[in-house]
Amino acid sequence: MIMYCFFKASCTDSEQTKIDKHFYLSEETPKDLVNINIKDYNKCEYCQTMKFLTASHCKHCNYCVLRRDHHCIWIGNCVGLQNNQYFVNFCFWVIVINIDY
């Protein structure tokens, strides 16, 4: 179980543009074709793309991650919306395995 959680946490792509491709905006997208509220987005100062307000840029991964918690060196990936549950399960199983009875 620990290997499954580790694999899912480290390999799940949490990049914002891959989560919401139909909501992804570029500067070339006509605003009348997009049926979302433009106030929910702003421009990332690092990657110069439109991003959700709940996303933040990771300098290690070099992209914006939705609901980013941190960049974990143990899994080599950002912990965000897509892989948060796998990361928590991985931490739980690491603690359970290391408990001395």
N, C-alpha and C positions, 0 to 999 in steps of 0.2 A: 504494500500500500504506500509505503514511503517513497519508493521509486516511481510509482505512478504519479503521485502528487508532485514530486520533484520534476518529472518530465513535463507534466502539464503546466506547471508554474514557469518553467524555464523556456518552453517552446511556444506557449500561447502568445501570439503577437498582439500587443496592446496598443498598437499605433492607432491614433484617432481616425485617420483617413481610411483604414481598412475596416473599422467598426461600422462607420456610417457613410458608406460610399454614396448613398442617395442623398445624404444631407451635406456632403462635402462641397464647399464653395471655393471657387478660385476667382481671381479678379476678372476673368473673362466671362464668367457665368452671368447671363442677363438676369437682373433681379426679378423680372416678371415671370421667369420660368421656375423660380424657386419659391415654394409655398411654405417657407419658414420665416420666423421673425428674425430679422437681421440684427436685432438688439441682443440676441443670444450668442453672438460671435464677436470676436475682435481679431486683430492681426498679431501674430506671434512676432516678437522683435528679433528672434534668432533665425527661424526658418522662413520667415516672410510669407506664411500662408495663413488663411483664415482658420481660426480654431474656436472650439467651444469655450465659454467662460469657465467651465469646470475642468478644462484641460490645462496642463502645464508642460513646459518644454523640459526634456531631459537632455543635458549636455553630453552624457555618456552615449545614449542611443541616437541622439541627433534627430529626434522627432517629438511631436506633442502627444501626450498620453492622457486619455480621459480619466478623471479622478485619480491622478497619480499620487501614490503614497510615498514611495521612495525607489531608488535604484538599488537593488540588492546585489551585492557582490557574490553571494553564495549561489544564487540561481543565474546570475549574469543577465538579468533582465529587469525592466521596470515593473513594479507592482502597481497595477491599476485596476480599472473596472473589469477587464476580461479575465485576469488571472489572480485576483485577490483571494477568492475562495480556495484555490489550489495552494496558494502560498500559506494561508492560515492552516489548512489541513497538513501541509508539509511540516510546519513548525510544531503543530500538535504531535505528530507522529515522531518527530525527533525527540521531543520531550518524553514521550511515553517509552520509547526505546531506551533512553538513558536513565530511567528511574531504577534505582537499586532496590530490590525487594528484600 
